[in-house]
Amino acid sequence: MPRSQNKVASHRRRKRILARAKGYWGARSKVLTVAKHHLDKAEQHAYRDRRTKKREFRTLWITRINAAARQHGTTYSKLIEALNKKGIEINRRVLADLATRSPEAFGAVVKFANV
């Protein structure tokens, strides 16, 4: 009895993998085993970097807040401490947005914190 190969399923699987590897350079988008390897790597990087992105944005926000706070005669750590003591719950993302888009509003926050 001849061996059953299930060509329909394997062809679909191959097409799905190669479609996801579309745009990759050279054999990475044409050869199934190479494409599989590079798709696995791409998924690892995507998973890792979704977490790294959060870290990088937080450091960016802190840098922006610190720069704006220094223009108002204080530092980042003193500002955050004063905001916490006053019970003002404003996150770093919003503070950084205020610092870049409307410096006068950020100045009002600093003044209200009485640093």
KAVENZI-V645434 format. One record per residue. N is the residue number from 1. RES is the residue in one small letter. SS is DSSP state (a for helix, b for strand, c for the rest). Layout:
BEGIN
n=<N:N>
res=<RES:RES>
ss=<SS:SS>
END
This chain:
BEGIN
n=<1:2:3:4:5:6:7:8:9:10:11:12:13:14:15:16:17:18:19:20:21:22:23:24:25:26:27:28:29:30:31:32:33:34:35:36:37:38:39:40:41:42:43:44:45:46:47:48:49:50:51:52:53:54:55:56:57:58:59:60:61:62:63:64:65:66:67:68:69:70:71:72:73:74:75:76:77:78:79:80:81:82:83:84:85:86:87:88:89:90:91:92:93:94:95:96:97:98:99:100:101:102:103:104:105:106:107:108:109:110:111:112:113:114:115>
res=<m:p:r:s:q:n:k:v:a:s:h:r:r:r:k:r:i:l:a:r:a:k:g:y:w:g:a:r:s:k:v:l:t:v:a:k:h:h:l:d:k:a:e:q:h:a:y:r:d:r:r:t:k:k:r:e:f:r:t:l:w:i:t:r:i:n:a:a:a:r:q:h:g:t:t:y:s:k:l:i:e:a:l:n:k:k:g:i:e:i:n:r:r:v:l:a:d:l:a:t:r:s:p:e:a:f:g:a:v:v:k:f:a:n:v>
ss=<c:c:c:c:c:c:a:a:a:a:a:a:a:a:a:a:a:a:a:a:c:c:c:c:c:a:a:a:a:c:c:a:a:a:a:a:a:a:a:a:a:a:a:a:a:a:a:a:a:a:a:a:a:a:a:a:a:a:a:a:a:a:a:a:a:a:a:a:a:a:a:c:c:c:c:a:a:a:a:a:a:a:a:a:a:a:c:c:c:c:c:a:a:a:a:a:a:a:a:a:a:c:a:a:a:a:a:a:a:a:a:a:a:c:c>
END
